[in-house]
Amino acid sequence: MLTLEKLRVQQGDFDLSADFSLQEGARTAVLGPSGAGKSTLLGMIAGFVQTMSGRVLFRGDDITHATPGARPIAMLFQDNNLFPHLDVTQNVGLGVTPDLRLSADQKAKVFGALDRVGLAEFATRKPAALSGGQQSRVALARILVQDRPLILLDEPFAALGPALKAEMLDLVSELALENGATLMMVSHDPADARRITDQTILVADGVAHGPQPTATLLDNPPPALQAYLG
C-alpha cells in the first residue's frame, strides 16, 4: 500500500496537500486543472519535490527522506529521457545499472524487455532513428527492467496521436498488471483515465483528493473538475 500521510508542499504562493492511501496493484489516474499540482504530486511521491511536512509510506516503510533512486519507484516522463548518443539497448540498460556493465543475465533481461515491447529488431538504433511511438516503447522497456512495484507516469504519451496513444496506454496497463505494480498516471485527457484506470485522484484548489471510482467521478464531476472538462 502507498500512503501519503498529511503530506504538504509549499512553493511560494503554491500549496498542495495530500492525505490518502492507494491499495497495491491499483491503477489510478491523476486529473485536474492545469497548474493544480498533478506533476507536483508525483514529484512528492518520487522524491523530486521536497515536502515541508507529512510522510510517504510504502508497504509500511517510511520513505519520506529516501533519495529518488532509493525509492521503490519507476517514473516515466513526457520527454522519455532517452540519451541520444546511446543506442536502444544501452538506453534500456540504464534501468539496470548506470555504468552499463551488464552481466549475461542482465543483458538477457534487457533484450527480453525489448522483445516484450516489440523493439527487439531495433536494439542497435539510436533514438533519433526511431518514431515517437518507438521512443516511448524504449522508455517503457527501461521501466520494465527496473522491476519497481510503483510506476508513475507523467503524461508520457501526450505527444502521440490518438491511436498510438491508446496502444501505449493499453501496453503500460498490461505490463503493470503482469508485474502486479501499482500505477499512477497524470493525464489531461479523461478518456485516458476511463481507458486504463479503476480510480482517479482529483487535484484542485490546493488538495490532492483521495481516489474515487473513475467512472463515478467523471460521470458526476465536482465543480472544479467540471470547469476544467468544460
Long-range contacts (C-beta under 8 A, 24 or more apart in sequence): 1-57, 1-58, 1-59, 1-60, 2-45, 2-56, 2-57, 2-58, 2-150, 2-182, 3-55, 3-56, 3-57, 3-58, 4-44, 4-45, 4-54, 4-55, 4-56, 4-208, 5-54, 5-55, 5-56, 5-57, 6-53, 6-54, 6-55, 7-44, 7-51, 7-53, 7-54, 7-55, 7-56, 8-51, 8-52, 8-53, 8-54, 9-40, 9-44, 9-49, 9-50, 9-51, 9-52, 10-52, 11-40, 14-40, 15-206, 16-40, 16-41, 16-44, 16-203, 16-206, 16-207, 16-208, 17-54, 17-206, 17-207, 17-208, 18-44, 18-54, 18-207, 18-208, 19-54, 19-210, 20-201, 20-208, 20-209, 20-210, 20-211, 22-182, 22-184, 22-211, 23-182, 24-59, 24-149, 24-180, 24-182, 25-180, 25-181, 25-182, 26-182, 26-183, 26-198, 26-199, 26-211, 27-173, 27-176, 27-177, 27-182, 27-183, 27-185, 27-196, 27-197, 27-198, 27-199, 28-182, 28-183, 28-184, 28-185, 28-197, 28-198, 28-199, 28-200, 28-201, 28-211, 29-184, 29-185, 29-186, 29-187, 29-192, 29-193, 29-197, 29-199, 29-200, 29-201, 29-214, 30-184, 30-185, 30-186, 30-187, 30-200, 30-201, 30-203, 30-208, 31-187, 31-188, 31-190, 31-193, 31-200, 31-201, 31-202, 31-203, 31-225, 31-228, 32-202, 32-203, 32-204, 32-224, 32-225, 32-228, 33-204, 33-224, 33-227, 33-228, 34-188, 36-203, 36-204, 36-205, 37-203, 37-206, 37-208, 38-186, 38-203, 39-154, 39-186, 41-186, 41-201, 41-203, 41-208, 42-75, 42-152, 42-154, 42-184, 42-186, 45-73, 45-150, 45-152, 45-184, 46-71, 46-73, 46-75, 46-152, 47-71, 47-73, 58-149, 58-150, 59-149, 71-150, 72-148, 72-149, 72-150, 73-148, 73-150, 73-151, 73-152, 74-143, 74-146, 74-148, 74-150, 74-151, 74-152, 75-151, 75-152, 75-153, 75-154, 76-139, 76-140, 76-143, 76-151, 76-152, 76-153, 76-154, 76-156, 76-172, 77-154, 77-156, 78-154, 78-155, 78-156, 78-158, 78-159, 80-135, 80-136, 80-138, 80-139, 80-156, 81-139, 82-127, 82-135, 82-138, 82-139, 83-127, 84-126, 84-127, 84-128, 85-126, 86-126, 86-127, 87-123, 87-124, 87-125, 87-126, 88-114, 88-119, 88-122, 88-123, 88-124, 88-125, 88-126, 88-127, 88-130, 88-138, 89-114, 89-123, 89-124, 91-127, 91-138, 91-139, 91-142, 92-138, 92-141, 92-142, 92-145, 93-145, 94-142, 95-141, 95-142, 95-143, 95-144, 95-145, 95-146, 96-145, 96-146, 109-145, 110-141, 110-145, 113-141, 113-142, 113-144, 113-145, 114-141, 116-141, 116-144, 116-175, 117-141, 117-144, 117-171, 132-159, 132-160, 132-164, 133-160, 133-164, 133-167, 133-168, 136-160, 136-168, 137-168, 137-171, 140-168, 140-171, 140-172, 140-175, 143-175, 144-175, 144-179, 147-179, 148-181, 149-179, 149-180, 149-181, 149-182, 150-181, 150-182, 150-184, 151-176, 151-181, 151-182, 151-183, 151-184, 152-184, 152-185, 153-183, 153-184, 153-185, 153-186, 154-186, 155-186, 155-187, 155-188, 158-187, 158-188, 165-192, 166-195, 169-195, 169-196, 170-195, 170-196, 172-196, 190-218, 190-229, 193-218, 194-218, 204-228
